[in-house]
């Protein structure tokens, strides 16, 4: 079955009347900066042997944060892959707890996250909660066989699941596909809202393919730089805002390092 590409243009913008774009951008930027700073600290701790199994996620923050912040906390659920802690942190999880679970490598409990997402979505559909599951496709999400089975089940049962990938391919296994710029948190957020609305309507699973820029596109397409420029263009913040965000993220990283190295 040929996938339907619902958003074939990279770099989709925010849609909908009444959206406070500046407020959304501030939330996205602060979260991106926090995830980036925690990731940098985790990489340093990996070098010290504190987090030997950690895999850095620099460059993928916009996809993880943009999609996660599209969820409705009251009824939706995220199932991040073991190698993608940024999504859990974006949703308010304790960074120390998230990273501590990776001290010895990939957390076994997080393996097969796509299978857990599909199972949860089945329960949400049967209970008619209107909830949707969001899960990433990538390292730590499950084996290829698990992924095929999960996608097939979600499609055949029209389950409310949104899959997030950064493959750059629109092979959605029969699912509708939203193709977006993976360096643009606003674009991913907009795709997340659209995908969740579609999945929630009973249309079944949706794939967001957040295409990441190649190495030659950096640093101009650094997700943090892209979001910062969008935010500066609103004229609602200045250098003091970005300095405060950086200071807050640094303080969080300091506390995180202290907690993870205590007794290590």
Backbone as CSV, one residue per row, in Angstrom:
resi,resn,N_x,N_y,N_z,CA_x,CA_y,CA_z,C_x,C_y,C_z
1,UNK,0.839,-1.194,0.000,0.000,0.000,0.000,0.875,1.245,0.000
2,UNK,0.576,2.189,-0.877,1.341,3.420,-0.957,0.944,4.361,0.169
3,UNK,1.897,4.856,0.929,1.547,5.754,2.037,1.022,7.085,1.536
4,UNK,0.121,7.659,2.296,-0.387,8.987,1.999,0.512,10.004,2.698
5,UNK,1.052,10.930,1.935,1.905,11.956,2.515,1.040,13.169,2.812
6,UNK,0.771,13.381,4.087,-0.126,14.458,4.472,0.572,15.807,4.500
7,UNK,1.868,15.806,4.717,2.614,17.073,4.794,3.920,16.897,4.045
8,UNK,3.881,16.967,2.701,5.076,16.662,1.919,6.069,17.809,1.831
9,UNK,5.813,18.930,2.517,6.701,20.079,2.438,7.525,20.197,3.715
10,UNK,8.829,20.233,3.586,9.694,20.380,4.745,9.548,21.779,5.323
11,UNK,9.614,21.874,6.661,9.565,23.176,7.296,8.160,23.702,7.464
12,UNK,7.221,22.838,7.826,5.841,23.271,8.020,5.778,24.314,9.127
13,UNK,4.812,25.208,9.049,4.677,26.265,10.049,3.516,25.973,10.968
14,UNK,3.435,26.746,12.048,2.342,26.593,12.988,1.048,27.020,12.330
15,UNK,0.005,26.266,12.562,-1.287,26.640,12.014,-2.309,26.773,13.115
16,UNK,-3.440,27.339,12.758,-4.521,27.451,13.721,-4.632,28.843,14.289
17,UNK,-5.874,29.317,14.381,-6.108,30.652,14.919,-5.911,30.662,16.428
18,UNK,-5.473,31.785,16.946,-5.348,31.949,18.386,-4.104,31.351,18.991
19,UNK,-3.178,30.850,18.158,-1.949,30.270,18.685,-0.993,31.397,19.091
20,UNK,-0.513,31.360,20.329,0.478,32.324,20.802,1.845,31.793,20.385
21,UNK,2.273,32.212,19.205,3.493,31.667,18.630,4.713,31.960,19.505
22,UNK,4.790,33.181,20.015,5.947,33.556,20.842,6.023,32.702,22.100
23,UNK,4.874,32.471,22.747,4.857,31.654,23.961,5.262,30.219,23.652
24,UNK,4.786,29.700,22.532,5.158,28.346,22.134,6.652,28.265,21.872
25,UNK,7.186,29.252,21.169,8.614,29.253,20.865,9.456,29.355,22.133
26,UNK,9.010,30.146,23.104,9.746,30.232,24.370,9.767,28.877,25.068
27,UNK,8.627,28.203,25.071,8.567,26.884,25.707,9.456,25.887,24.972
28,UNK,9.392,25.905,23.647,10.208,24.988,22.861,11.692,25.270,23.071
29,UNK,12.068,26.550,23.021,13.490,26.875,23.147,14.027,26.479,24.511
30,UNK,13.296,26.804,25.569,13.772,26.466,26.914,13.943,24.954,27.058
31,UNK,12.999,24.205,26.516,13.080,22.744,26.619,14.227,22.206,25.787
32,UNK,14.393,22.717,24.565,15.505,22.295,23.713,16.842,22.581,24.390
33,UNK,16.977,23.775,24.953,18.237,24.148,25.597,18.518,23.264,26.809
34,UNK,17.478,22.925,27.546,17.643,22.072,28.716,18.072,20.668,28.303
35,UNK,17.395,20.113,27.296,17.741,18.772,26.812,19.162,18.756,26.255
36,UNK,19.530,19.797,25.516,20.886,19.876,24.957,21.939,19.926,26.068
37,UNK,21.680,20.734,27.106,22.657,20.862,28.198,22.779,19.563,28.987
38,UNK,21.664,18.892,29.218,21.698,17.611,29.930,22.437,16.576,29.096
39,UNK,22.187,16.604,27.797,22.868,15.676,26.900,24.377,15.899,26.949
40,UNK,24.802,17.159,26.941,26.225,17.480,27.006,26.838,16.992,28.310
41,UNK,26.090,17.150,29.403,26.589,16.686,30.700,26.682,15.169,30.729
42,UNK,25.688,14.513,30.134,25.691,13.049,30.108,26.856,12.507,29.295
43,UNK,27.195,13.189,28.203,28.347,12.773,27.400,29.631,12.900,28.222
44,UNK,29.751,13.989,28.983,30.920,14.164,29.836,30.985,13.070,30.903
45,UNK,29.846,12.726,31.476,29.803,11.674,32.488,30.100,10.306,31.877
46,UNK,29.740,10.133,30.634,30.104,8.886,29.946,31.615,8.760,29.861
47,UNK,32.278,9.875,29.554,33.732,9.862,29.473,34.400,9.549,30.793
48,UNK,33.701,9.835,31.894,34.240,9.546,33.226,33.842,8.159,33.712
49,UNK,33.101,7.430,32.868,32.682,6.085,33.241,31.436,6.025,34.084
50,UNK,30.773,7.165,34.302,29.560,7.182,35.126,28.351,6.695,34.332
51,UNK,28.294,7.046,33.040,27.188,6.636,32.169,27.757,5.936,30.939
52,UNK,28.323,4.750,31.124,29.021,4.087,30.014,28.141,3.747,28.831
53,UNK,26.844,3.581,29.044,25.970,3.190,27.944,25.249,4.338,27.286
54,UNK,25.589,5.576,27.662,24.837,6.710,27.139,25.171,6.969,25.665
55,UNK,24.136,7.267,24.878,24.293,7.624,23.467,23.771,9.042,23.298
56,UNK,24.620,9.955,22.840,24.203,11.353,22.769,23.139,11.550,21.693
57,UNK,22.286,12.569,21.893,21.180,12.841,20.978,21.275,14.236,20.381
58,UNK,22.471,14.811,20.358,22.643,16.145,19.795,22.200,16.171,18.336
59,UNK,21.366,17.128,18.014,20.845,17.260,16.658,19.461,16.684,16.478
60,UNK,19.042,15.840,17.425,17.711,15.227,17.325,16.716,15.857,18.303
61,UNK,17.161,16.890,19.022,16.305,17.466,20.065,14.995,18.011,19.528
62,UNK,15.027,18.658,18.360,13.810,19.281,17.837,12.733,18.246,17.564
63,UNK,13.127,17.101,17.026,12.155,16.048,16.746,11.542,15.514,18.034
64,UNK,12.395,15.255,19.026,11.920,14.685,20.287,11.057,15.672,21.061
65,UNK,11.540,16.898,21.189,10.837,17.902,21.989,9.582,18.389,21.279
66,UNK,9.694,18.677,19.993,8.544,19.176,19.257,7.366,18.225,19.282
67,UNK,7.637,16.939,19.096,6.559,15.948,19.117,6.026,15.747,20.524
68,UNK,6.917,15.671,21.499,6.487,15.413,22.878,5.574,16.511,23.403
69,UNK,5.900,17.766,23.091,5.112,18.876,23.610,3.781,19.050,22.880
70,UNK,3.525,18.236,21.866,2.218,18.248,21.205,1.213,17.359,21.938
71,UNK,1.712,16.523,22.853,0.832,15.605,23.583,-0.068,16.356,24.562
72,UNK,-1.214,15.774,24.835,-2.109,16.261,25.883,-1.842,15.414,27.130
73,UNK,-1.272,16.043,28.137,-0.827,15.312,29.320,-1.952,14.561,30.009
74,UNK,-3.182,15.051,29.878,-4.296,14.438,30.597,-4.717,13.097,30.028
75,UNK,-4.361,12.826,28.762,-4.843,11.564,28.192,-3.860,10.840,27.279
76,UNK,-2.789,11.486,26.845,-1.839,10.842,25.945,-0.665,10.262,26.721
77,UNK,0.145,9.447,26.038,1.282,8.795,26.694,2.432,8.670,25.710
78,UNK,3.638,8.976,26.155,4.828,8.835,25.322,5.596,7.586,25.712
79,UNK,6.182,6.935,24.718,6.986,5.725,24.916,8.319,5.922,24.194
80,UNK,9.235,6.691,24.809,10.518,6.959,24.146,11.397,5.722,24.106
81,UNK,12.234,5.671,23.081,13.191,4.575,22.977,14.286,4.770,24.011
82,UNK,14.995,3.698,24.301,16.026,3.740,25.340,17.133,4.732,25.015
83,UNK,17.384,4.984,23.739,18.459,5.892,23.346,17.964,7.321,23.153
84,UNK,16.726,7.621,23.521,16.162,8.940,23.284,15.607,9.544,24.573
85,UNK,16.442,9.817,25.564,15.956,10.351,26.840,15.371,11.757,26.732
86,UNK,15.688,12.471,25.640,15.210,13.834,25.488,13.709,13.957,25.547
87,UNK,12.992,12.975,25.020,11.535,13.030,25.040,11.012,12.926,26.469
88,UNK,11.584,12.015,27.245,11.152,11.855,28.633,11.445,13.110,29.435
89,UNK,12.611,13.707,29.212,12.983,14.916,29.932,12.075,16.076,29.535
90,UNK,11.729,16.153,28.246,10.835,17.209,27.778,9.471,17.128,28.441
91,UNK,9.067,15.928,28.814,7.759,15.736,29.429,7.806,15.821,30.949
92,UNK,8.937,16.232,31.485,9.006,16.494,32.918,9.582,15.387,33.761
93,UNK,10.133,14.353,33.131,10.741,13.272,33.905,12.001,13.772,34.604
94,UNK,12.311,13.187,35.746,13.510,13.537,36.499,14.742,13.135,35.684
95,UNK,15.563,14.104,35.243,16.721,13.762,34.411,17.650,12.746,35.062
96,UNK,17.862,12.866,36.362,18.754,11.924,37.041,18.205,10.511,36.980
97,UNK,16.901,10.367,37.177,16.289,9.043,37.122,16.361,8.468,35.716
98,UNK,16.135,9.332,34.706,16.186,8.877,33.319,17.586,8.398,32.969
99,UNK,18.594,9.173,33.334,19.967,8.816,32.982,20.521,7.699,33.852
100,UNK,20.095,7.646,35.112,20.571,6.586,36.000,20.170,5.213,35.472
101,UNK,19.015,5.129,34.822,18.560,3.847,34.293,19.445,3.360,33.162
102,UNK,20.322,4.247,32.656,21.198,3.882,31.548,22.652,3.688,31.984
103,UNK,22.873,3.608,33.294,24.247,3.444,33.787,24.938,2.235,33.161
104,UNK,24.212,1.150,33.052,24.824,-0.060,32.536,24.487,-0.346,31.099
105,UNK,24.015,0.651,30.373,23.638,0.430,28.989,22.165,0.681,28.811
106,UNK,21.599,0.111,27.776,20.189,0.310,27.479,19.338,-0.334,28.554
107,UNK,18.388,0.401,29.043,17.487,-0.119,30.065,16.593,-1.191,29.443
108,UNK,16.664,-2.417,29.963,15.875,-3.507,29.402,14.390,-3.217,29.439
109,UNK,13.959,-2.461,30.453,12.537,-2.156,30.572,12.042,-1.277,29.439
110,UNK,12.979,-0.530,28.801,12.586,0.362,27.727,12.733,-0.273,26.353
111,UNK,13.335,-1.461,26.280,13.413,-2.153,25.005,12.010,-2.517,24.543
112,UNK,11.800,-2.459,23.240,10.492,-2.804,22.712,9.453,-1.746,23.008
113,UNK,9.874,-0.470,23.044,8.932,0.600,23.383,7.796,0.711,22.383
114,UNK,8.040,0.350,21.122,6.953,0.409,20.139,5.867,-0.606,20.480
115,UNK,6.273,-1.763,20.979,5.292,-2.778,21.368,4.471,-2.302,22.549
116,UNK,5.124,-1.682,23.520,4.404,-1.154,24.675,3.434,-0.050,24.250
117,UNK,3.859,0.789,23.304,3.007,1.879,22.834,1.752,1.351,22.170
118,UNK,1.918,0.342,21.344,0.763,-0.219,20.639,-0.184,-0.911,21.617
119,UNK,0.373,-1.625,22.602,-0.476,-2.259,23.609,-1.267,-1.242,24.410
120,UNK,-0.597,-0.147,24.770,-1.288,0.908,25.529,-2.377,1.543,24.671
121,UNK,-2.090,1.762,23.385,-3.067,2.374,22.482,-4.293,1.499,22.311
122,UNK,-4.082,0.181,22.317,-5.230,-0.727,22.238,-6.135,-0.536,23.446
123,UNK,-5.526,-0.445,24.628,-6.321,-0.216,25.830,-7.052,1.111,25.781
124,UNK,-6.371,2.156,25.278,-7.004,3.474,25.175,-8.190,3.433,24.225
125,UNK,-8.059,2.673,23.140,-9.168,2.581,22.185,-10.346,1.822,22.792
126,UNK,-10.046,0.720,23.466,-11.117,-0.075,24.067,-11.826,0.691,25.175
127,UNK,-11.066,1.493,25.920,-11.639,2.270,27.019,-12.245,3.591,26.540
128,UNK,-12.024,3.915,25.265,-12.559,5.145,24.664,-12.134,6.390,25.434
129,UNK,-10.849,6.442,25.767,-10.328,7.592,26.505,-9.981,8.759,25.588
130,UNK,-9.839,8.471,24.304,-9.398,9.504,23.380,-7.905,9.732,23.427
131,UNK,-7.181,8.885,24.158,-5.744,9.034,24.288,-4.988,8.464,23.109
132,UNK,-3.813,9.033,22.850,-2.932,8.561,21.788,-1.562,8.241,22.362
133,UNK,-0.894,7.278,21.758,0.470,6.924,22.146,1.443,7.536,21.149
134,UNK,2.573,8.018,21.661,3.659,8.530,20.819,4.897,7.710,21.111
135,UNK,5.525,7.197,20.067,6.714,6.397,20.279,7.710,6.632,19.167
136,UNK,8.991,6.552,19.505,10.037,6.754,18.518,10.435,5.431,17.871
137,UNK,10.875,5.531,16.637,11.389,4.378,15.907,12.883,4.580,15.753
138,UNK,13.654,3.712,16.354,15.101,3.864,16.293,15.767,2.916,17.255
139,UNK,17.045,3.158,17.520,17.807,2.300,18.424,17.147,2.246,19.785
140,UNK,16.979,1.034,20.298,16.391,0.864,21.612,14.882,0.756,21.600
141,UNK,14.253,0.939,20.428,12.794,0.872,20.355,12.289,-0.550,20.181
142,UNK,13.169,-1.453,19.787,12.766,-2.838,19.571,13.445,-3.408,18.343
143,UNK,13.335,-4.686,18.152,13.936,-5.333,16.994,13.099,-5.043,15.744
144,UNK,13.668,-5.249,14.540,12.889,-5.052,13.312,11.609,-5.884,13.294
145,UNK,11.677,-7.101,13.825,10.489,-7.955,13.861,9.421,-7.369,14.784
146,UNK,9.861,-6.858,15.937,8.919,-6.231,16.866,8.268,-5.015,16.230
147,UNK,9.064,-4.237,15.510,8.534,-3.041,14.867,7.504,-3.413,13.806
148,UNK,7.812,-4.410,12.990,6.862,-4.836,11.952,5.559,-5.311,12.581
149,UNK,5.666,-6.112,13.624,4.460,-6.629,14.276,3.649,-5.504,14.907
150,UNK,4.346,-4.553,15.529,3.652,-3.452,16.191,2.928,-2.579,15.181
151,UNK,3.606,-2.254,14.086,2.993,-1.409,13.055,1.813,-2.121,12.414
152,UNK,1.968,-3.418,12.147,0.874,-4.178,11.539,-0.340,-4.221,12.451
153,UNK,-0.101,-4.457,13.731,-1.212,-4.492,14.685,-1.903,-3.136,14.772
154,UNK,-1.095,-2.078,14.856,-1.662,-0.729,14.958,-2.477,-0.386,13.720
155,UNK,-1.973,-0.757,12.559,-2.677,-0.446,11.304,-3.947,-1.270,11.163
156,UNK,-3.841,-2.572,11.416,-5.003,-3.448,11.214,-6.119,-3.154,12.202
157,UNK,-5.756,-2.679,13.401,-6.759,-2.394,14.421,-7.084,-0.902,14.528
158,UNK,-6.511,-0.103,13.598,-6.745,1.345,13.583,-6.501,1.959,14.960
159,UNK,-5.345,1.663,15.537,-5.043,2.132,16.888,-4.491,3.562,16.869
160,UNK,-4.741,4.318,17.929,-4.276,5.702,18.009,-2.813,5.787,18.421
161,UNK,-1.928,5.591,17.456,-0.488,5.617,17.706,0.173,6.567,16.714
162,UNK,1.099,7.373,17.199,1.920,8.206,16.334,3.361,7.710,16.461
163,UNK,3.928,7.296,15.341,5.320,6.848,15.291,6.190,8.013,14.833
164,UNK,7.321,8.197,15.479,8.248,9.281,15.144,9.554,8.681,14.640
165,UNK,9.926,9.057,13.427,11.143,8.538,12.811,11.978,9.693,12.280
166,UNK,13.245,9.435,12.057,14.123,10.422,11.430,14.891,9.771,10.289
167,UNK,14.202,8.918,9.544,14.849,8.125,8.511,15.027,8.883,7.207
168,UNK,14.154,9.888,6.964,14.191,10.570,5.677,13.501,9.779,4.589
169,UNK,12.822,8.715,4.959,12.076,7.903,3.994,10.598,7.965,4.343
170,UNK,9.750,7.932,3.338,8.311,8.027,3.565,7.633,6.675,3.342
171,UNK,8.311,5.635,3.772,7.748,4.286,3.655,6.976,3.990,4.931
172,UNK,5.708,4.356,4.931,4.924,4.297,6.150,4.169,3.013,6.375
173,UNK,4.502,1.945,5.645,3.825,0.655,5.824,2.307,0.820,5.815
174,UNK,1.818,1.623,4.870,0.378,1.820,4.774,-0.173,2.921,5.642
175,UNK,0.668,3.553,6.443,0.226,4.639,7.315,0.317,5.973,6.588
176,UNK,-0.506,6.936,6.993,-0.279,8.309,6.540,1.058,8.799,7.069
177,UNK,1.729,9.626,6.289,3.056,10.123,6.651,3.057,11.647,6.643
178,UNK,3.645,12.231,7.675,3.875,13.665,7.717,5.365,13.890,7.654
179,UNK,5.823,14.503,6.573,7.240,14.724,6.338,7.593,16.153,6.744
180,UNK,8.483,16.300,7.729,8.809,17.628,8.256,10.316,17.795,8.423
181,UNK,10.713,19.036,8.618,12.105,19.381,8.869,12.442,19.023,10.311
182,UNK,13.281,18.030,10.499,13.612,17.561,11.834,14.482,18.497,12.635
183,UNK,14.976,19.572,12.025,15.758,20.563,12.754,14.889,21.697,13.270
184,UNK,13.624,21.696,12.897,12.709,22.782,13.239,11.668,22.274,14.231
185,UNK,11.837,22.643,15.500,10.925,22.158,16.537,9.495,22.608,16.285
186,UNK,9.328,23.797,15.701,7.984,24.289,15.392,7.323,23.403,14.350
187,UNK,8.071,23.031,13.317,7.529,22.171,12.273,7.120,20.816,12.841
188,UNK,7.985,20.255,13.686,7.676,18.946,14.267,6.481,19.060,15.204
189,UNK,6.430,20.132,15.966,5.292,20.338,16.869,3.989,20.410,16.076
190,UNK,3.994,21.162,14.984,2.795,21.253,14.158,2.405,19.909,13.566
191,UNK,3.412,19.140,13.126,3.136,17.808,12.601,2.591,16.902,13.692
192,UNK,3.116,17.061,14.917,2.626,16.258,16.035,1.163,16.524,16.326
193,UNK,0.785,17.794,16.327,-0.622,18.137,16.569,-1.522,17.533,15.494
194,UNK,-1.069,17.629,14.240,-1.872,17.099,13.139,-1.961,15.574,13.201
195,UNK,-0.828,14.929,13.497,-0.814,13.466,13.573,-1.699,12.967,14.712
196,UNK,-1.614,13.624,15.866,-2.428,13.215,17.015,-3.911,13.411,16.730
197,UNK,-4.246,14.501,16.070,-5.645,14.743,15.720,-6.166,13.654,14.789
198,UNK,-5.344,13.285,13.813,-5.752,12.249,12.864,-5.895,10.902,13.557
199,UNK,-4.892,10.531,14.367,-4.947,9.247,15.071,-6.116,9.203,16.040
200,UNK,-6.373,10.324,16.685,-7.457,10.404,17.663,-8.831,10.267,17.013
201,UNK,-8.898,10.628,15.731,-10.181,10.608,15.015,-10.618,9.206,14.625
202,UNK,-9.710,8.222,14.797,-10.041,6.851,14.429,-9.408,6.409,13.129
203,UNK,-8.529,7.254,12.568,-7.905,6.931,11.286,-6.780,5.916,11.415
204,UNK,-6.379,5.615,12.641,-5.305,4.651,12.837,-3.956,5.319,12.995
205,UNK,-2.873,4.548,12.928,-1.539,5.081,13.205,-1.067,6.058,12.133
206,UNK,-0.183,6.968,12.555,0.403,7.974,11.670,1.902,7.990,11.905
207,UNK,2.655,8.201,10.839,4.110,8.305,10.942,4.549,9.742,10.710
208,UNK,5.304,10.295,11.665,5.969,11.578,11.461,7.417,11.277,11.074
209,UNK,7.814,11.701,9.904,9.193,11.504,9.469,9.898,12.856,9.561
210,UNK,10.622,13.047,10.646,11.319,14.308,10.910,12.716,14.215,10.318
211,UNK,12.877,14.717,9.116,14.131,14.558,8.370,15.215,15.439,8.978
212,UNK,16.327,14.835,9.327,17.432,15.565,9.961,18.400,16.094,8.908
213,UNK,18.986,17.268,9.152,19.944,17.833,8.194,21.230,17.030,8.162
214,UNK,21.873,17.028,7.010,23.150,16.357,6.891,24.254,17.150,7.559
215,UNK,25.419,16.542,7.759,26.532,17.221,8.432,26.913,18.549,7.779
216,UNK,26.763,18.650,6.468,27.149,19.869,5.764,26.247,21.046,6.095
217,UNK,25.056,20.756,6.638,24.091,21.820,6.945,24.345,22.476,8.293
218,UNK,25.208,21.872,9.121,25.508,22.453,10.432,26.549,23.542,10.259
219,UNK,26.573,24.562,11.143,25.701,24.739,12.305,24.407,25.501,12.021
220,UNK,24.215,25.949,10.775,23.033,26.771,10.470,21.730,26.048,10.779
221,UNK,21.735,24.708,10.658,20.515,23.938,10.897,20.536,23.235,12.244
222,UNK,21.374,23.701,13.139,21.343,23.225,14.523,19.950,23.546,15.074
223,UNK,19.232,22.549,15.615,17.868,22.792,16.113,17.764,23.942,17.103
224,UNK,18.784,24.092,17.935,18.757,25.176,18.921,18.897,26.539,18.235
225,UNK,19.744,26.600,17.214,19.943,27.840,16.467,18.684,28.209,15.698
226,UNK,18.058,27.215,15.074,16.831,27.455,14.307,15.739,28.013,15.210
227,UNK,15.560,27.394,16.379,14.521,27.840,17.301,14.842,29.227,17.864
228,UNK,16.117,29.464,18.169,16.505,30.772,18.687,16.200,31.878,17.683
229,UNK,16.514,31.623,16.407,16.270,32.646,15.390,14.782,32.907,15.226
230,UNK,13.986,31.848,15.237,12.533,32.020,15.142,12.029,32.862,16.312
231,UNK,12.556,32.582,17.498,12.115,33.298,18.695,12.563,34.754,18.653
232,UNK,13.798,35.004,18.238,14.272,36.380,18.138,13.439,37.178,17.132
233,UNK,13.006,36.510,16.085,12.215,37.189,15.058,10.864,37.677,15.569
234,UNK,10.388,37.108,16.683,9.120,37.565,17.247,9.274,38.907,17.951
235,UNK,10.497,39.268,18.292,10.748,40.527,18.966,10.290,40.571,20.413
236,UNK,10.029,39.421,20.995,9.506,39.378,22.371,10.570,39.088,23.410
237,UNK,11.772,38.691,22.979,12.847,38.390,23.927,14.151,38.975,23.411
238,UNK,15.094,39.145,24.332,16.412,39.637,23.968,17.492,38.754,24.548
239,UNK,18.710,39.261,24.566,19.850,38.469,25.035,19.683,38.013,26.483
240,UNK,19.025,38.837,27.294,18.863,38.488,28.712,18.065,37.201,28.865
241,UNK,17.088,37.000,28.013,16.282,35.776,28.086,17.152,34.549,27.823
242,UNK,17.943,34.611,26.770,18.763,33.454,26.408,19.846,33.192,27.453
243,UNK,20.364,34.248,28.054,21.341,34.077,29.128,20.705,33.405,30.336
244,UNK,19.472,33.801,30.658,18.774,33.193,31.798,18.491,31.721,31.547
245,UNK,18.094,31.385,30.326,17.837,29.985,29.981,19.128,29.171,30.125
246,UNK,20.231,29.716,29.636,21.514,29.013,29.726,21.945,28.832,31.173
247,UNK,21.780,29.866,31.980,22.158,29.768,33.396,21.315,28.728,34.125
248,UNK,20.023,28.705,33.837,19.129,27.735,34.474,19.500,26.315,34.079
249,UNK,19.807,26.116,32.786,20.197,24.787,32.311,21.521,24.352,32.925
250,UNK,22.461,25.302,33.070,23.756,24.983,33.694,23.562,24.563,35.152
251,UNK,22.692,25.270,35.858,22.444,24.935,37.262,21.830,23.544,37.384
252,UNK,20.928,23.229,36.459,20.320,21.900,36.460,21.372,20.832,36.187
253,UNK,22.265,21.106,35.239,23.330,20.152,34.921,24.265,19.951,36.106
254,UNK,24.542,21.026,36.836,25.392,20.908,38.031,24.754,19.994,39.071
255,UNK,23.453,20.185,39.297,22.753,19.333,40.270,22.698,17.887,39.782
256,UNK,22.500,17.728,38.493,22.447,16.384,37.907,23.779,15.670,38.096
257,UNK,24.875,16.360,37.806,26.206,15.759,37.951,26.465,15.353,39.394
258,UNK,26.068,16.218,40.335,26.264,15.908,41.751,25.497,14.667,42.161
259,UNK,24.268,14.543,41.674,23.437,13.393,42.041,23.962,12.096,41.442
260,UNK,24.428,12.161,40.194,24.853,10.944,39.513,26.241,10.479,39.955
261,UNK,27.055,11.409,40.431,28.415,11.027,40.844,28.516,10.745,42.340
262,UNK,27.477,11.054,43.079,27.493,10.781,44.517,27.602,9.289,44.754
263,UNK,28.650,8.866,45.345,28.833,7.451,45.644,29.218,6.600,44.458
264,UNK,29.486,7.272,43.310,29.834,6.498,42.102,31.247,5.944,42.209
